[in-house]
Amino acid sequence: MTNLYLQEITSELKLALTKKNHPLKFCVLGTIDSENTPQLRIIGLRKFTDDFNFTLYTDRRSAKVSQITKNPKVSLLFYHPVKKLQIKIEGIANVIKDCGLLKEQWLKINEKAKRDYTTMFAPGSKINSPEEITYLKEKNFFSSIEIKAETIEYLKLKETSHFKVQFHKDINGWVSEFLVP
Ligand SMILES: Cc1cc2nc3c(=O)[nH]c(=O)nc-3n(C[C@H](O)[C@H](O)[C@H](O)COP(=O)(O)O)c2cc1C
């Protein structure tokens, strides 16, 4: 019966990949930095599979990539304001190294978006003015991160009573527990 919630999450996340302006297209990715400080940023969801693997694209020089390399434990937070649905994922991230897969993903990105991965200086570099940003023509720093979910938390706010259920990955699949919201 709790599978219905997993099914709802699955269908909404799949919709987010195809429907324009869907609120689950963007999520908050949480990583831990070398000072043990949580770091958060908005990121676009690029792929989602039925076994709760998430794919995100980024610049391989970005802080998140080095944080994940040192500590692969991450969180993802999605919010659907119309459904008042919050989805929280905890999982293990992996920076993709497979050149063939990276090339395949890169070729599917539209030309305008490709520019985001070609700045001369790394994301987060200090500059004197925004005019200093230059884009390289022959080189890119495209990278892809895969996150395998280990826990999934579903929270729905309702007029009558709020509702929260959490799923943990087990050898037999997802095991659910209801939680006080
Ligand atoms: C709406 C929105 C979408 C974004 N999508 C991405 C994305 O898909 N990939 C990405 O690396 N950064 C994306 N960003 C920028 C990140 O929030 C962040 O500033 C950048 O990745 C650097 O993060 P880091 O220094 O913590 O690694 C997006 C920002 C916004 C506001």
The ligand as a Tripos MOL2 file, in Angstrom:
@<TRIPOS>MOLECULE
LIG
   31    33     1     0     0
SMALL
NO_CHARGES

@<TRIPOS>ATOM
      1 C1         17.6550   27.3090  -11.5030 C.3       1 LIG1
      2 C2         19.1000   26.8760  -11.3260 C.ar      1 LIG1
      3 C3         19.5060   25.7250  -11.9770 C.ar      1 LIG1
      4 C4         20.8420   25.2970  -11.8550 C.ar      1 LIG1
      5 N1         21.2210   24.1340  -12.4750 N.ar      1 LIG1
      6 C5         22.4960   23.7040  -12.3360 C.ar      1 LIG1
      7 C6         22.9020   22.4640  -12.9330 C.ar      1 LIG1
      8 O1         22.1420   21.7370  -13.5630 O.2       1 LIG1
      9 N2         24.1950   22.0990  -12.7240 N.ar      1 LIG1
     10 C7         25.0790   22.8420  -12.0070 C.ar      1 LIG1
     11 O2         26.2250   22.4370  -11.8590 O.2       1 LIG1
     12 N3         24.7180   24.0060  -11.4430 N.ar      1 LIG1
     13 C8         23.4440   24.4560  -11.5850 C.ar      1 LIG1
     14 N4         23.0720   25.6350  -11.0010 N.ar      1 LIG1
     15 C9         24.1000   26.4420  -10.3150 C.3       1 LIG1
     16 C10        24.3320   25.8660   -8.9140 C.3       1 LIG1
     17 O3         23.2740   26.2410   -8.0530 O.3       1 LIG1
     18 C11        25.6760   26.3100   -8.3000 C.3       1 LIG1
     19 O4         25.7260   27.7110   -8.1760 O.3       1 LIG1
     20 C12        26.8800   25.8490   -9.1280 C.3       1 LIG1
     21 O5         26.7070   24.5210   -9.6130 O.3       1 LIG1
     22 C13        28.1690   25.8930   -8.2790 C.3       1 LIG1
     23 O6         27.9850   25.0460   -7.1770 O.3       1 LIG1
     24 P1         29.1650   24.5330   -6.2340 P.3       1 LIG1
     25 O7         30.2160   25.6110   -6.2520 O.co2     1 LIG1
     26 O8         28.5160   24.3930   -4.8990 O.co2     1 LIG1
     27 O9         29.6490   23.2460   -6.7650 O.co2     1 LIG1
     28 C14        21.7490   26.0610  -11.0910 C.ar      1 LIG1
     29 C15        21.2990   27.1990  -10.4170 C.ar      1 LIG1
     30 C16        20.0010   27.6000  -10.5320 C.ar      1 LIG1
     31 C17        19.5530   28.8230   -9.8060 C.3       1 LIG1
@<TRIPOS>BOND
     1     1     2 1
     2     2     3 ar
     3     2    30 ar
     4     3     4 ar
     5     4     5 ar
     6     4    28 ar
     7     5     6 ar
     8     6     7 ar
     9     6    13 1
    10     7     8 2
    11     7     9 ar
    12     9    10 ar
    13    10    11 2
    14    10    12 ar
    15    12    13 ar
    16    13    14 ar
    17    14    15 1
    18    14    28 ar
    19    15    16 1
    20    16    17 1
    21    16    18 1
    22    18    19 1
    23    18    20 1
    24    20    21 1
    25    20    22 1
    26    22    23 1
    27    23    24 1
    28    24    25 2
    29    24    26 1
    30    24    27 1
    31    28    29 ar
    32    29    30 ar
    33    30    31 1
@<TRIPOS>SUBSTRUCTURE
     1 LIG1         1 GROUP 0 **** ****
